[in-house]
Amino acid sequence: MAEELIPETPENESDRTAEAEGTEEPIKQRKNGLYPEVSDELAENMKSGWADTELHGLEPIAQAAHTERRRAALSARFPGERLVIPAGNLRTRSNDTEYAFRASTEYAYLTGDQSHDGVLVLEPTADGHEATVHLLPRSDRENGEFWLDGQGELWVGRRHSLAEAGRLLGITAEDVRELPQKLREATGPVRVVRGHDAGVESALTDKVTAERDEELRVFLSEARLVKDEFEIAELQRACDATARGFEDVVKVLDRAEATSERYIEGTFFLRARVDGNDVGYGSICAAGPHATTLHWVRNDGAVRSGELLLLDAGVETTELYTADVTRTLPINGRFTELQRRIYDAVYEAQEAGIAAVKPGAPYRDFHDAAQRVLATRLVEWGLLGDLDVEKVLELGLQRRWTLHGTGHMLGMDVHDCAAARRETYVAGTLEPGMCLTVEPGLYFQADDLTVPEEYRGIGVRIEDDILVTEDGNRNLSAALPRQADEIEAWMARLKG
């Protein structure tokens, strides 16, 4: 990694204020850089001799019409109020390196943009709102920012000019460095999506309330409950790429056995970066008893023949929609008798859950259907004494081994629409266009003395991404087999 002259772009509130007020902050030098100074001659030389690279004839991005419609719905919900939706800022990983940036879901949903430091502002007008996206312009060549600053374009790449961004997004674009002062001077009611940009929140500190801002967050969460055609296509793309990633993993299980779960994680990550933007969440590559830990993301354990691999992973597309799929696979390609018995119970539960996903059905029906199947099997196996299934469900005793809910909404966030009100989500009704996971599981902990020893350390989960349609549902991740015999045949074919 090359050593730049300065570590970072000014991104705190005082730096932005200085820029907005016209007092230029000096470009910071690295304390131990090999070039402590820039001569006047070099500085002057770097200002000229560069070709004009402005892009012309740009067409709006594919989802521009959709983002415009989403902003219109937001405008109608909050007439007469200024609405501020930030993308977020870069976060330091260590010293002068940053985590890969991922724009806030609310901002990307409403703009289609993924730029760090971006802020969408909807200014109230007599008949609605006027949208402006505030962005960092191209890095300055006059003051040397483009080659001296750690976020200058010779270090991290060219940004779009404001004119280019405006044409691509279909929204007027302005310099974000001037925004804090504008927000301080703003009058009238204001709402902001919190938690993404401390500088923006500081500029609005005396103009907003937590209660009003939460109403904005809730609305934007509920707006994503029903997906439009662009979003459904993205979710299908994510599922298709995820299926390819699972195939990649099966082909290299022998190498994972020679190394660790990290090989599985790295293999899937390669597919996510090639076919999409990233993984949508930390991949769960849980082999053997690690499969009984619901969110095992350390992925540093052994991969052993004869045990099961629970792989829970999803590709996030370049437009930030993620899949969320789980398969539990016999590492050597064949289930043992007990593994198959447990697997078949989970499969049966998932089948019941998927069948319950249909328009007009209460949201929680799929969960109740799957839990009933699992409770029935646990009773049949003698793990709950002489209690009947109804009593077990009434007391929730099956949860010792089922643990989690059977699914959740899916979209730009792996647990999408999380801020929605209960009455519109978990206590609501399914509608065409909703997308949710159905993911029952059974987990017998390695230290669970209430089950026979042979059960201990076995964890099974099967998860698919289900779209509610006008006449039922569609399994977006159906490219991956689910039934035990199909799993074994699929693995054998991929391993050659």
Long-range contacts (C-beta under 8 A, 24 or more apart in sequence): 1-97, 2-155, 3-30, 3-33, 3-34, 4-30, 4-33, 4-96, 4-148, 4-149, 4-150, 4-155, 5-29, 5-30, 5-33, 5-35, 5-38, 5-148, 6-30, 6-33, 6-148, 6-149, 6-150, 7-95, 7-96, 7-150, 8-90, 8-96, 8-150, 8-151, 9-149, 9-150, 9-151, 9-152, 11-89, 11-90, 11-117, 11-199, 12-198, 12-199, 13-180, 13-198, 13-199, 13-202, 13-203, 16-177, 16-179, 16-180, 16-199, 17-180, 17-181, 19-177, 19-178, 20-177, 20-178, 20-179, 20-180, 20-181, 21-181, 24-143, 27-143, 27-144, 27-145, 27-148, 27-149, 30-96, 38-144, 38-148, 43-144, 46-141, 46-144, 46-147, 47-141, 47-142, 47-144, 50-141, 53-158, 54-161, 54-163, 54-164, 55-160, 55-161, 55-164, 58-164, 58-167, 58-168, 59-167, 59-168, 60-167, 60-168, 60-169, 60-170, 61-112, 61-168, 61-169, 61-170, 62-230, 63-112, 63-230, 63-319, 64-112, 64-168, 64-169, 64-170, 65-170, 66-112, 66-228, 66-230, 66-231, 67-109, 67-110, 67-111, 67-112, 67-169, 67-170, 68-170, 69-228, 70-109, 70-110, 70-223, 71-110, 71-122, 71-129, 71-131, 72-128, 73-223, 74-110, 74-122, 74-129, 74-219, 74-220, 74-223, 75-122, 75-128, 75-129, 76-128, 77-219, 78-191, 78-216, 78-219, 79-124, 79-128, 80-124, 80-188, 80-189, 81-124, 81-188, 81-189, 81-190, 81-191, 82-121, 82-122, 82-123, 82-124, 82-186, 82-188, 82-189, 82-190, 82-191, 83-120, 83-121, 83-122, 83-129, 83-190, 83-191, 83-192, 83-216, 84-119, 84-120, 84-121, 84-122, 84-183, 84-190, 84-191, 84-192, 84-193, 84-200, 84-204, 85-110, 85-119, 85-120, 85-121, 85-122, 85-192, 85-193, 85-220, 86-118, 86-119, 86-120, 86-192, 86-193, 86-196, 86-197, 86-200, 87-113, 87-114, 87-115, 87-116, 87-117, 87-118, 87-119, 87-120, 87-196, 87-197, 88-116, 88-117, 88-196, 88-197, 89-116, 89-117, 89-196, 89-197, 89-198, 89-199, 90-116, 90-117, 90-151, 96-150, 100-278, 102-278, 102-320, 103-320, 104-193, 104-196, 105-224, 105-320, 105-412, 105-413, 106-193, 106-217, 106-220, 107-193, 107-196, 108-319, 108-320, 108-412, 109-220, 109-223, 109-224, 109-412, 110-220, 111-169, 111-171, 112-169, 112-319, 113-165, 113-169, 114-320, 115-159, 115-165, 117-176, 117-197, 118-176, 119-176, 119-179, 119-197, 119-200, 120-171, 121-179, 124-188, 130-172, 131-171, 131-172, 132-171, 132-172, 132-173, 132-174, 133-165, 133-166, 133-169, 133-171, 133-172, 133-173, 133-174, 134-173, 134-174, 134-175, 134-176, 134-178, 134-179, 135-159, 135-160, 135-162, 135-165, 135-173, 135-174, 135-175, 135-176, 136-175, 136-176, 136-177, 137-161, 137-162, 137-175, 179-203, 183-207, 191-215, 191-216, 192-216, 193-217, 193-220, 214-419, 217-419, 218-419, 218-420, 218-421, 220-419, 221-417, 221-418, 221-419, 221-420, 222-417, 222-420, 222-421, 222-424, 222-425, 224-409, 224-411, 224-412, 224-416, 224-417, 225-409, 225-417, 225-420, 225-424, 225-425, 225-428, 225-431, 225-434, 226-431, 226-432, 226-433, 226-434, 227-411, 227-433, 227-434, 227-435, 227-467, 228-433, 231-321, 231-411, 232-433, 232-435, 232-467, 234-317, 234-319, 234-321, 235-321, 235-323, 235-410, 235-411, 235-435, 235-465, 235-467, 235-476, 236-476, 237-276, 237-317, 237-321, 238-276, 238-280, 238-314, 238-315, 238-316, 238-317, 238-321, 238-322, 238-323, 239-323, 239-325, 239-465, 239-476, 239-477, 239-479, 240-479, 241-271, 241-272, 241-275, 241-276, 241-315, 241-317, 241-323, 242-313, 242-314, 242-315, 242-323, 242-325, 242-477, 242-480, 243-325, 243-477, 243-479, 243-480, 244-271, 244-275, 245-271, 245-272, 245-275, 245-313, 245-315, 246-311, 246-313, 246-325, 246-327, 246-480, 247-494, 249-311, 250-329, 250-490, 250-491, 250-494, 250-495, 251-494, 251-495, 253-303, 253-309, 253-331, 253-495, 256-287, 256-303, 257-303, 257-304, 257-305, 257-331, 259-303, 260-299, 260-300, 260-301, 260-302, 260-303, 261-285, 261-286, 261-287, 261-290, 261-298, 261-299, 261-300, 261-301, 261-302, 261-303, 262-299, 262-300, 263-303, 264-299, 264-303, 264-309, 264-311, 265-299, 268-311, 268-313, 271-315, 272-313, 272-315, 272-316, 275-315, 276-315, 276-316, 276-317, 276-318, 277-316, 277-317, 277-318, 277-319, 277-320, 278-316, 279-313, 279-314, 279-315, 279-316, 279-322, 280-314, 280-315, 280-316, 280-322, 280-323, 280-324, 280-414, 281-314, 281-322, 281-324, 281-414, 283-311, 283-312, 283-313, 284-310, 284-311, 284-312, 284-313, 284-326, 285-309, 285-311, 285-313, 286-310, 286-311, 286-312, 286-459, 287-331, 288-457, 289-445, 289-446, 289-456, 289-457, 289-459, 290-459, 291-328, 291-443, 291-458, 291-459, 291-460, 291-461, 292-443, 292-444, 292-445, 292-446, 292-457, 292-458, 292-459, 293-459, 294-403, 294-404, 294-441, 294-443, 303-331, 304-331, 305-331, 305-332, 306-331, 306-332, 306-336, 307-331, 308-339, 308-458, 308-459, 308-460, 310-459, 310-460, 310-461, 312-461, 312-463, 314-414, 320-412, 321-411, 321-412, 322-410, 322-411, 322-412, 322-413, 322-414, 323-410, 323-465, 323-476, 323-477, 324-410, 324-414, 324-437, 324-439, 324-463, 324-465, 325-463, 325-464, 325-465, 325-477, 325-480, 326-439, 326-441, 326-461, 326-462, 326-463, 327-462, 327-463, 327-480, 327-482, 327-487, 328-459, 328-460, 328-461, 328-462, 329-487, 329-491, 330-487, 330-488, 330-491, 333-488, 333-491, 333-492, 333-495, 334-488, 335-484, 335-487, 335-488, 338-454, 338-455, 338-458, 339-458, 339-460, 340-484, 342-442, 342-444, 342-455, 342-458, 342-460, 343-460, 343-462, 343-484, 344-484, 345-373, 345-374, 345-377, 345-442, 346-374, 346-440, 346-441, 346-442, 346-460, 346-461, 346-462, 347-462, 347-482, 347-483, 347-484, 348-373, 348-377, 349-373, 349-374, 349-377, 349-406, 349-440, 350-438, 350-439, 350-440, 350-462, 350-463, 350-464, 350-482, 353-406, 353-407, 353-438, 353-440, 354-438, 354-464, 354-466, 354-473, 354-475, 357-430, 357-436, 357-438, 357-466, 357-468, 357-472, 357-473, 358-430, 358-468, 358-471, 358-472, 358-473, 359-430, 359-431, 359-432, 359-468, 359-469, 359-470, 359-471, 359-472, 360-429, 360-430, 361-429, 361-430, 362-427, 362-428, 362-429, 362-430, 363-425, 363-426, 363-427, 363-428, 363-429, 363-430, 364-426, 364-427, 366-406, 366-407, 366-436, 366-438, 367-405, 367-406, 367-407, 370-406, 370-438, 370-440, 371-398, 371-402, 371-406, 371-440, 373-440, 374-398, 374-401, 374-402, 374-440, 374-442, 383-450, 383-451, 400-448, 400-450, 401-442, 401-443, 401-444, 401-451, 402-440, 402-441, 402-442, 402-443, 403-441, 403-443, 404-439, 404-441, 406-438, 406-439, 406-440, 407-436, 407-437, 407-438, 407-439, 407-463, 407-466, 408-436, 408-437, 409-434, 409-435, 409-436, 410-435, 410-436, 410-437, 410-465, 411-435, 430-468, 431-468, 432-468, 432-469, 432-470, 433-467, 433-468, 434-467, 434-468, 435-465, 435-466, 435-467, 435-468, 435-476, 436-465, 436-466, 436-468, 437-463, 437-464, 437-465, 437-466, 438-463, 438-464, 438-466, 439-463, 439-464
